[in-house]
Amino acid sequence: MPPLKRFAQHWLRCDQTLNTIVRTAQLCSSDVVLEIGPGTGNLTARLLPLVQSLVIVEIDRHLCAKLRQKFASAGHLHLIEGDILHTDLTALAVTPRKVVANIPYNITGLILEKLLGTIARPTTQWQTIVLLVQKEIGDRLTAKPHDPHKAYGALSVRAQYLAECEYICDVPARAFYPSPQVTSAVVRLSPRPPVQPAHDPQWLQQLISLGFSNRRKMLYNNLDSVIERSQLSQILQDLGINPQARAEALSVAQWVELANATRAGDRPMALR
């Protein structure tokens, strides 16, 4: 099957990478797994012998026909023809607890939000999520404050608030057909309750979005629409944070501390 640009299709054909993805998922015979965008079924074929049930979601109807034919004898395979973004994963005949997938890069952000949820409304369905993503996204998911490559940002804070994020390995463009213009990466996300929960998750989510809205500005400039500058400077000092800090200088824990210290009701004079 020729890859289609409109679906951002690139067939992963590297045995080493496929085996790394499967090994990273740490599968067992009782697992129910979701694969997003199985394509020609290279990863699917490796997952099937290892799990109790495998749910695959493919938007390309021509590929769906090929997959039905290729895996006709696999009674524990559940094929859903449709868009993963519009698929109700809570209404399936079986309930997947792990995700193992080479996802379309053009909708990576939307898929991550569907799988992890948001800070205000996290998703609690998954034990493990193993994804093949663009390297830039892998770097951002796992970056730490003061990252020299400027990878640490709002995505980093949101993802690390909701899950443990691990960078497994680089994947070169030659591992795919056709070769993409970027290097890729395997990452593992392990959703869990927040290590340090925010008192008001919606407020934390708003602060992060505003804080990273202009990376070149200091926090008191980016947040001055919701917090008085002088008040914010004092709060940052109280938390042991440089009052002239930029958003990328704060760890996830410090973002939570900032949100808890400034949330509506705790410091009414600090909020506009």
NORLINWO-V80537 format. One record per pair of residues at least 12 apart in sequence whose C-alpha atoms are under 6 Angstrom apart, sorted by the first residue. I is the first residue (numbers start at 1). GAP is how many residues later the second one is. Records with the same first field share a line. If there is no record, write none. Layout:
# NORLINWO-V80537
I->GAP, GAP
This chain:
# NORLINWO-V80537
8->96
10->166, 167, 168
11->165, 166
12->163, 164
13->162, 163
14->161
29->21, 22, 23
30->21, 22
31->20, 21
32->20, 21, 22, 64, 65
33->21, 63, 65, 66
34->20, 21, 22, 62, 65
35->21, 64, 65, 66
36->20, 21, 65
37->20, 21
53->23
54->23
55->23, 24
56->23
57->23, 24
58->23, 24
59->22, 23, 24
97->29, 30
98->28, 29, 30, 31
99->30, 31
100->30, 31
101->30
102->29, 30
119->82
120->81, 82
128->61, 62
129->59, 60
130->57, 58
131->55, 56
132->53, 54
133->51, 52
134->50, 51
135->48, 49, 50
140->12, 16
141->15
142->23
145->103, 104, 106
146->103
157->95
161->33
162->29, 32
163->26, 27, 28, 29
164->25, 26
165->23, 24
166->21, 22
167->20
168->18, 19
169->16, 17
170->14, 15
171->13, 14
198->58
199->61
204->55
210->12
211->36
212->35
218->26, 27, 28
219->27, 28
226->45, 46
227->43, 44, 45
228->42
231->39
